[in-house]
């Protein structure tokens, strides 16, 4: 971890990662139980609500008052947002749709509704390259939901975004190696990668104005500000 960063930022990064690891472990345990016939993965949510119908539930976990459901669905963001707004028309809006980065956020938008002391958080993650929209729905007591609504420090967000760009470069390099039959040590041109990166290589921009070095085949790509993916992972 970079010791030059403020202690509060480092602590927030650790807390965020710990919570994400906890949620991941819960989801994996639930999925394992589901495969063994011990858990349900229906479209039903608590309080008579439902998951976006044009998709399938991938994981579901319930711990104390919290129910967390992750699903993969097709559809455009405005359409899905409108559907959830209708679903929760009888609940009070606590936080309207916004893109502020929180603990359960990668990219996209989220909204929170409440009824008595219960809240529901819905997160719409941007479309992944290999599939449709990822949706996360969380029901919990209002005071307990705060850990999921914790704002991620800007420094952490920037590193995560840069890490995603480096991952896109590495993925494109792997495809380029197969497509152009590039051996280890071969130089990869930006033009070769551009058609293999969604939006083109030029769309990969470091949020801290760093510049990317692609690196030869077998060598990691690097950001002039954040370093390699391995370096980012150590912070």
C-alpha positions, 0 to 999 in steps of 0.5 A, a space after each residue: 500500500 502506498 504510504 504517501 497517501 493519507 492514512 484515512 484514504 488507506 483505511 477507507 481502501 482497506 475497509 472497502 476491500 474487506 467489505 467486497 471480500 465479505 460480500 464475495 464470500 457470502 455470494 460464493 457460499 450461497 451459490 455453492 448451497 444453491 448447487 447442492 439444492 439448499 438455496 433458491 435463486 428465483 426472481 422473487 425479492 422480499 416485500 413482493 418485489 421482483 428482479 428485472 425480468 429480462 435476465 437471470 439471478 446469478 447469486 443470492 445471499 441472506 444474512 440477518 436482515 440483509 438480502 443481496 441478489 445479483 443478476 445479469 440482464 438484457 436491456 438499456 439503462 433508462 428502460 431498467 431504471 423506469 421498471 424499478 421506479 414502477 416497482 417501488 412506486 409505493 416506497 419513499 425515494 431516499 437517494 435518486 439515481 446517481 453515479 457516485 461511486 460507492 462500495 458496491 459500485 463499479 460503473 453505472 448508477 444506483 438508487 435507494 428506496 425506503 419503507 418504514 425502517 427497511 431500505 432497498 438499494 438497486 445498482 445498475 452496472 454498465 454493460 460488460 463486454 461479454 454480457 448484459 447489464 449486471 444488477 445488484 439489489 440489496 434489502 436491509 435495515 436503513 442503519 445497516 445499509 450505510 456500509 454499502 453506501 460508503 463513498 469510495 475515496 477518489 484516489 481508490 476510484 482512480 486506481 480501480 479505473 486505471 486497473 480496468 484500463 490495464 486489464 483491457 489492454 492485457 486482454 487485447 494483447 492476448 487476442 492480438 497474440 492469437 490473431 497476429 501470431 505474435 511471439 513472446 517479446 514481440 512489440 504490439 502496435 496500438 493499431 493492432 490493439 485498437 480493434 480489439 478494445 471496446 471503443 478503441 485503444 484511444 478510449 482508455 484514459 487514465 483518470 490521473 492523466 497517466 500515459 500507458 505503455 503497452 509492453 511487449 508480449 510477455 511483459 505487463 502493460 504500465 501506467 506512468 502514474 499507477 504502475 502495473 496491475 500488480 503494483 495497483 493490487 498491492 496498494 
